[in-house]
């Protein structure tokens, strides 16, 4: 469970920004989006394969640079 204590004289916007950053780091938003709709196993495999391909391409580009 992510929570943020508002500091003295801190604006609500900056506290919200810290909260969103904390959610991003813990992976709560990613998990919630994954559970929004049912994903067929074949679609899940296709998505993970595409992510693997993107990652390999990025690593290859970094190695060549």
Secondary structure, 3 states (H helix, E strand, C coil): CCCCCCCCCCCHHHHHHHHHHHHHHHCHHHHHHHCCCCCCHHHHHHHHHHHHHHHHHHHHHHHHC
